Amino acid sequence: MARRPPAGRSRIEERLDLCAERGYDAVEADNVDGYVNESGFPLSADDQLRFNRFVAGAAHDRALSAGLKNDVEQVTELLRAFDWALSEECFAYDECELLVPFVEAGKAVFHVEYRG
């Protein structure tokens, strides 16, 4: 059985419209790795790829740059869809090397570490 598009698509598109109307240059969607977390939904890796590509494409349709935050496990599959990446605590989680494909593609990787 084919999965239906997420019910939140129109809400996401509305928010992206608002970003474009307000003159934003870029957006990044947070927590786009629900398939590896307890999201309450039975998400597969393919579901996540489709959703993340939808978000990036919808941003691009509005002339917004799209940043990938989280979902480092699917970086190679998402590299073409996103313009840059935002890394949260890749040193703390020992996953900085997973973002190397962005650097090798000449795309920016912004990085933050938090102190606890």
Rosetta blueprint (number, residue, H / E / L):
1 M L
2 A L
3 R L
4 R L
5 P L
6 P L
7 A L
8 G L
9 R H
10 S H
11 R H
12 I H
13 E H
14 E H
15 R H
16 L H
17 D H
18 L H
19 C H
20 A H
21 E H
22 R L
23 G L
24 Y L
25 D L
26 A E
27 V E
28 E E
29 A E
30 D L
31 N L
32 V L
33 D L
34 G H
35 Y H
36 V H
37 N L
38 E L
39 S L
40 G L
41 F L
42 P L
43 L L
44 S L
45 A H
46 D H
47 D H
48 Q H
49 L H
50 R H
51 F H
52 N H
53 R H
54 F H
55 V H
56 A H
57 G H
58 A H
59 A H
60 H H
61 D H
62 R L
63 A L
64 L L
65 S E
66 A E
67 G E
68 L E
69 K E
70 N L
71 D L
72 V H
73 E H
74 Q H
75 V H
76 T H
77 E H
78 L H
79 L L
80 R L
81 A L
82 F L
83 D L
84 W E
85 A E
86 L E
87 S E
88 E E
89 E L
90 C L
91 F L
92 A L
93 Y L
94 D L
95 E L
96 C H
97 E H
98 L H
99 L H
100 V H
101 P H
102 F H
103 V H
104 E H
105 A L
106 G L
107 K L
108 A L
109 V E
110 F E
111 H E
112 V E
113 E L
114 Y L
115 R L
116 G L
